[in-house]
Amino acid sequence: MADFAITIDDIRKAAATIRGQVLRTPLVPAPRLSQLTGATVCVKHENMQPTGSFKERGAVVKLESLTPEERRRGVIAMSAGNHAQAVAYHARRLGIPATIVMPEGTPLVKAQNTRAYGARVILYGETLYESAGRARQIAAEEGLVFVHPYDDPKVMAGQGTIGLEILEDAPEVDQIVVPIGGGGLISGIAVAAKALNPAVEIVGVEAALYPSFQNAIRHEDRPIGGATLAEGIAVKAVGQLALPVVRELVSDIVLVEEALIERAVNAYATLQRTMAEGAGAAGLAAMLAQPERFRGKRVCLVLCGGNIDARILASVMVRELERDERITSFRITSNDRPGLLGKVASRLGDLGANILEVSHGRLFLDVPAKGVSIDITIETRDRQHTWEIFEALAADGLAPKRIDSHCLSETAY
């Protein structure tokens, strides 16, 4: 194995450091995710850590390495959320003052939680890069120790303890699928796993909007940036310590689109009965994107974080119902006659549809003066049930027109 920033011995020492301070998370079989993907899937539930992500491991190792004088002065970190919460939580527990610089667009729940753990929170910049620049400036001005979220040997070794635990609990695993942001997590896991079982395959996953490692390793020039559900891995600059590890030990990097990240978040919630933020669900999204790559294999998914805003989770789940056509909207245009709305509602009830929303309009210019339009959103059992309802309404002479996510469809149904 090449000369990397960390070794298996560093990771074993990190495991001794975090023992009793960080939860040893369970590796849980996932039969319904296995059915969904065609692989034998187990999930490493790092979302069960007190702050909801794997970041506690590296944070504790780094904080425990500080001298008494450094502890007195305090630490500073830049983070989009999970690293911030981990540093704040354990810094308070260890009596170390903590300052966290977060991008201005950080999800509210992550900023609030970081403050609740006792840290001074500074919102600065649109990206982690801008936040990092401000954090280093404050560190120099106030004499604080900078705790990097991924490009630090102590942090990398701490994250690598996940690899030790996976191979202890499932030595027969064929593939470990790991989300990639700056690379600290996957590099630590790769060093640990490959030292224990050289045959295990490490597969990385990046959001398609942030293909930073893909560009660096394959010498590509894909555009980087944009709003992603996986903000925890939305990193533009790869970790320089992690890069050689990823280049040598990671067999492939899969890019996943936003729709698949949403689908994976929903699958964790509905099939695995657990919370996954966008970055945490990226591994499952990769399996959905390239099922043939994983089919028939014993696959471990690293669910690296579960800090997702409740409103975002609700939106994702409703959007998945719409994609599956279990929630659908349509418009009926007809002569305005007494009892029409009641008859339509009764008919939908007879057909087994649940009405979620109704808009009754007479003033639209595309509706005849004596006409009325009714926009209805319904919930059904599945796509086939939706089709049967539309056929029945058409047979009744109501001529429903689908309303998709963009506009009114030109087709009846």
C-alpha positions in Angstrom: 0.0 0.0 0.0 1.3 3.5 -0.9 2.5 5.9 1.7 -0.7 7.8 2.7 -1.3 10.4 5.4 -2.8 7.7 7.7 -2.2 4.0 8.3 -4.2 1.2 9.7 -2.3 1.7 13.0 -3.4 5.3 13.1 -7.0 4.1 12.7 -6.6 1.5 15.4 -5.3 4.2 17.8 -8.2 6.4 16.8 -10.6 3.6 17.6 -9.0 3.4 21.1 -9.4 7.1 21.5 -13.1 7.3 20.7 -14.0 4.2 22.6 -16.6 5.2 25.2 -16.9 8.7 23.7 -18.5 7.9 20.3 -21.3 5.4 19.7 -20.3 2.1 18.0 -23.2 2.2 15.5 -25.0 -1.0 14.4 -24.7 -2.6 11.0 -28.3 -3.5 10.2 -29.5 -5.9 7.5 -31.8 -4.2 5.0 -34.1 -6.8 3.4 -36.4 -4.3 1.7 -33.5 -2.3 0.3 -32.1 -5.6 -0.9 -35.3 -6.3 -2.6 -35.3 -2.8 -4.2 -31.7 -3.1 -5.5 -31.1 -6.8 -6.2 -28.2 -6.9 -3.8 -27.8 -8.2 -0.3 -27.7 -4.8 1.6 -26.7 -3.9 5.1 -26.6 -0.3 6.4 -24.0 1.2 8.8 -26.3 3.6 10.7 -24.0 6.6 11.5 -27.2 8.7 11.6 -27.7 7.2 15.1 -24.8 9.2 16.5 -25.9 11.9 19.1 -25.4 14.7 16.6 -26.7 12.6 13.7 -23.6 11.9 11.6 -20.2 10.1 11.4 -18.4 13.4 12.0 -18.2 12.8 15.7 -15.4 10.2 15.2 -12.9 12.5 13.6 -13.9 15.5 15.8 -13.1 13.5 19.0 -9.8 12.2 17.7 -8.7 15.7 16.7 -9.9 17.4 19.9 -8.2 14.7 22.1 -4.9 15.5 20.3 -4.8 19.1 21.5 -2.3 20.3 24.1 -3.6 21.9 27.3 -2.8 25.4 25.9 -4.6 24.7 22.7 -7.6 23.5 24.6 -7.6 26.7 26.6 -7.5 28.9 23.5 -10.2 27.0 21.7 -11.0 25.6 18.3 -12.6 26.9 15.1 -14.1 25.0 12.2 -16.0 25.6 9.0 -18.8 23.4 8.1 -22.2 23.1 6.3 -23.6 21.4 9.4 -22.6 18.0 10.5 -18.9 18.7 11.3 -20.1 21.8 13.0 -22.4 20.0 15.3 -19.9 17.2 16.0 -17.1 19.7 17.0 -19.5 21.9 19.0 -21.0 18.9 20.9 -17.7 17.3 21.9 -15.9 20.5 22.4 -18.4 21.5 25.1 -18.2 18.0 26.6 -14.4 18.3 26.8 -14.5 22.0 28.0 -13.0 23.5 24.9 -14.4 26.8 23.5 -15.6 26.3 19.9 -16.4 28.7 17.0 -18.0 27.5 13.9 -18.2 29.4 10.5 -21.1 28.1 8.4 -22.2 29.1 4.8 -25.2 31.5 4.9 -27.4 28.8 3.1 -26.8 26.2 5.8 -30.1 24.4 6.7 -31.7 26.0 9.7 -31.8 22.8 11.7 -28.0 22.4 11.5 -27.3 26.0 12.5 -29.7 25.9 15.4 -28.3 22.6 16.7 -24.8 23.9 16.5 -25.7 26.9 18.7 -27.6 24.6 21.0 -24.3 22.7 21.6 -22.8 25.9 22.9 -20.7 27.0 20.0 -20.3 30.5 18.6 -21.8 30.4 15.2 -20.8 32.8 12.4 -22.7 32.6 9.1 -20.4 33.8 6.3 -20.2 33.2 2.5 -22.2 31.2 0.0 -19.8 28.2 -0.1 -17.6 26.2 2.2 -14.6 27.7 0.4 -15.6 31.2 1.5 -16.5 30.0 5.0 -13.1 28.3 5.3 -11.3 31.5 4.3 -13.1 33.4 7.1 -12.5 30.7 9.6 -8.7 30.7 9.0 -8.7 34.5 9.3 -10.4 34.3 12.7 -8.1 31.5 13.8 -5.1 33.7 13.0 -6.6 36.7 14.8 -7.7 34.9 17.9 -5.1 32.1 18.2 -7.6 29.3 17.7 -6.9 25.8 16.4 -8.4 25.1 13.0 -10.3 21.8 12.9 -10.6 20.9 9.2 -13.7 18.8 8.3 -11.7 16.3 6.2 -8.2 17.3 5.2 -6.5 16.4 8.5 -4.8 13.1 9.4 -6.5 12.9 12.8 -9.9 13.5 11.3 -9.3 10.9 8.6 -8.2 8.3 11.1 -11.3 8.9 13.2 -13.6 8.4 10.2 -11.6 5.3 9.3 -12.9 3.6 12.5 -16.1 3.0 10.5 -14.2 0.7 8.2 -12.8 -1.3 11.2 -16.3 -1.8 12.5 -17.8 -2.8 9.2 -15.2 -5.5 8.6 -15.5 -6.7 12.2 -19.3 -7.1 11.8 -19.4 -8.2 8.2 -16.0 -9.6 7.1 -17.7 -11.2 4.1 -18.9 -7.9 2.5 -18.0 -7.5 -1.2 -18.6 -3.7 -1.5 -18.7 -0.7 0.7 -20.5 2.3 -0.8 -19.4 5.6 0.7 -20.6 9.2 -0.1 -17.7 11.6 -1.0 -17.5 15.2 -0.1 -14.0 16.3 0.7 -12.8 12.7 1.0 -12.0 12.3 4.7 -14.7 9.6 5.2 -14.0 7.5 2.2 -10.2 7.7 2.6 -10.3 6.6 6.2 -12.7 3.7 5.4 -10.6 2.6 2.4 -7.4 2.5 4.3 -9.0 0.4 7.1 -11.0 -1.9 4.9 -8.3 -2.6 2.4 -5.8 -3.4 5.2 -8.2 -6.0 6.7 -9.6 -7.4 3.4 -7.7 -6.4 0.2 -10.5 -7.9 -1.9 -13.3 -5.6 -0.6 -14.3 -3.0 -3.2 -14.7 0.6 -2.2 -17.2 2.6 -4.3 -17.5 6.4 -3.9 -20.5 8.5 -4.6 -20.7 12.2 -5.5 -23.7 14.4 -6.2 -23.7 15.0 -10.0 -23.6 18.7 -9.3 -20.4 18.4 -7.4 -18.1 15.9 -9.2 -14.9 17.2 -7.6 -13.1 13.9 -7.2 -14.4 12.7 -10.6 -12.7 15.7 -12.1 -9.5 15.4 -10.1 -9.0 11.7 -10.7 -10.2 11.3 -14.3 -8.9 14.7 -15.4 -12.3 15.9 -16.5 -13.7 19.4 -16.4 -17.3 18.9 -15.4 -19.1 22.0 -14.0 -19.3 22.2 -10.2 -22.0 24.0 -8.3 -25.8 24.3 -7.8 -28.4 23.6 -5.3 -28.3 20.0 -4.1 -30.2 18.0 -1.6 -26.9 16.5 -0.6 -25.4 19.7 0.7 -23.2 17.7 3.1 -21.1 16.5 0.1 -21.3 19.6 -1.9 -17.6 20.3 -1.9 -15.7 22.0 -4.7 -12.1 21.4 -3.5 -11.0 17.8 -2.8 -8.9 17.0 0.2 -5.3 16.9 -0.7 -4.5 14.2 1.8 -7.5 12.2 0.7 -6.9 12.4 -3.0 -4.0 9.9 -3.3 -6.0 7.4 -1.1 -9.1 7.7 -3.3 -7.0 7.5 -6.5 -5.4 4.2 -5.4 -7.9 2.4 -3.2 -11.4 3.5 -4.5 -12.4 1.4 -7.5 -15.0 3.7 -8.9 -16.9 6.9 -8.3 -20.6 7.1 -9.2 -22.3 10.4 -9.9 -26.0 10.6 -8.8 -28.6 13.0 -10.0 -31.0 14.9 -7.6 -34.1 12.8 -8.5 -32.3 9.6 -7.4 -31.0 11.3 -4.2 -34.6 12.2 -3.4 -35.7 8.7 -4.2 -33.1 7.2 -1.9 -34.0 9.6 1.0 -37.6 8.4 0.6 -36.6 4.7 0.4 -34.7 5.0 3.7 -37.7 6.6 5.4 -40.3 4.2 4.0 -38.4 0.9 3.6 -35.6 1.1 6.2 -37.7 3.3 8.6 -34.8 5.6 9.3 -33.8 9.2 8.6 -31.3 10.0 5.9 -30.2 13.4 4.7 -29.3 13.8 1.1 -25.6 13.1 1.5 -26.4 10.1 3.8 -28.6 8.6 1.1 -26.1 9.1 -1.7 -24.9 5.5 -1.5 -28.3 4.0 -2.0 -28.9 6.5 -4.9 -25.8 5.1 -6.5 -27.3 1.6 -6.3 -30.5 2.9 -7.9 -28.5 4.6 -10.6 -26.3 1.6 -11.6 -28.2 -1.5 -10.3 -26.2 -3.9 -12.5 -23.0 -2.8 -10.8 -24.2 -4.0 -7.4 -26.7 -6.8 -8.2 -26.0 -10.1 -6.5 -23.2 -8.6 -4.3 -23.0 -8.2 -0.5 -23.1 -4.4 -0.2 -22.6 -2.2 2.9 -24.1 1.3 2.6 -22.7 3.9 4.9 -25.6 6.1 6.0 -23.3 8.9 7.0 -25.9 11.4 8.3 -29.6 11.9 9.1 -29.8 15.6 9.7 -32.6 16.5 7.3 -35.0 19.4 7.8 -38.5 18.0 8.5 -40.0 20.3 5.8 -37.6 19.0 3.2 -38.2 15.4 4.2 -42.0 16.0 3.9 -41.5 17.6 0.4 -39.3 14.7 -0.8 -41.8 12.1 0.3 -44.7 13.9 -1.4 -42.7 14.4 -4.6 -42.0 10.6 -4.6 -45.7 9.9 -4.4 -46.2 12.2 -7.4 -43.4 10.4 -9.3 -45.1 7.1 -8.5 -48.4 8.6 -9.6 -49.9 7.9 -6.2 -50.6 11.6 -6.0 -51.8 13.2 -9.2 -53.6 16.3 -10.3 -56.1 16.8 -13.2 -58.5 19.4 -14.6 -62.2 18.9 -15.6 -63.8 21.6 -17.7 -67.6 21.4 -18.1 -70.8 23.4 -18.2 -71.5 25.1 -14.9 -74.4 23.2 -13.4 -75.6 22.8 -9.8 -74.2 19.7 -8.1 -71.3 19.1 -10.5 -68.6 19.3 -7.9 -70.6 17.0 -5.5 -71.1 14.5 -8.3 -67.4 14.5 -9.2 -66.4 14.1 -5.5 -68.9 11.2 -5.1 -67.6 9.5 -8.2 -64.0 9.8 -7.0 -65.0 8.3 -3.7 -66.7 5.4 -5.4 -63.5 4.8 -7.4 -61.5 4.7 -4.1 -59.6 8.0 -4.6 -58.8 10.3 -1.7 -59.3 14.0 -2.6 -56.4 16.1 -1.3 -57.2 19.5 -2.9 -59.9 21.1 -5.0 -59.8 24.4 -6.9 -63.1 25.6 -8.4 -62.7 28.3 -11.1 -65.1 30.2 -13.3 -63.1 33.3 -14.3 -60.3 31.8 -16.4 -60.4 33.2 -20.0 -59.8 29.7 -21.4 -63.1 28.5 -19.8 -66.4 29.3 -21.6 -68.6 32.0 -20.0 -71.1 29.4 -18.9 -68.4 26.9 -18.0 -66.4 25.9 -15.0 -63.0 24.3 -14.4 -62.2 22.1 -11.5 -58.6 21.3 -10.6 -58.4 18.3 -8.3 -55.5 16.6 -6.6 -56.1 13.0 -5.5 -54.2 10.2 -3.7 -54.5 6.7 -5.1 -53.2 3.2 -4.3 -50.7 3.0 -7.2 -50.1 4.0 -10.8 -52.5 1.4 -12.1 -55.3 2.6 -9.8 -54.7 6.2 -11.0 -55.0 5.0 -14.7 -58.3 3.2 -13.9 -59.7 6.4 -12.3 -58.8 8.5 -15.3 -60.4 5.9 -17.6 -63.6 5.9 -15.6 -63.8 9.7 -15.5 -63.3 9.8 -19.3 -66.0 7.1 -19.8 -68.3 9.4 -17.7 -67.7 12.2 -20.3 -65.7 14.4 -17.9 -62.6 14.4 -20.1 -60.0 14.9 -17.4 -56.7 16.4 -18.4 -53.6 15.7 -16.4 -51.7 18.5 -14.7 -48.1 17.6 -14.4 -45.3 19.3 -12.6 -44.9 21.9 -15.4 -48.3 22.6 -16.7 -51.6 21.3 -17.9 -51.1 18.2 -20.1 -52.4 18.3 -23.6 -53.6 14.7 -23.4 -56.8 13.6 -21.6 -55.0 11.1 -19.4 
